[in-house]
Amino acid sequence: MQSITNKYLKSLFNSISTELIELVKQAEKMPYTTQNNYGQYLKLLTMLKPQIGLNNAVQLLIMARGNKQGLLDAKNIINNQGA
């Protein structure tokens, strides 16, 4: 199952990498008002979650060189809000 997921994410990333990299660049240009810029990543994950799922969105943004800790912090916030 892991292999299928990895292939799916790589294929999806190859299709939309330019857009994802631009989203990350825009988020990183903003002044950090939250630790690891999780506030900006929270916005991106909220936007992408309905289309590709939260875990996939996190992985794709990490692949686009997003701040890993900021993305994981934002993911935890989203997960805790749904609890």
FENCORUR-V324850 format. One line per field, one symbol per residue. psi: psi as a letter, one per 30 degrees, with the letter a starting at -180 (. if undefined). A space follows every 50 residues. Layout:
# FENCORUR-V324850
psi=???
This chain:
# FENCORUR-V324850
psi=eeeeeeeeeeeeeeegeeeeeeeeeeeffkkjflkggfeefeeeeeefef egleeeeeeeeefggljeeeeeeeeeeeefff.
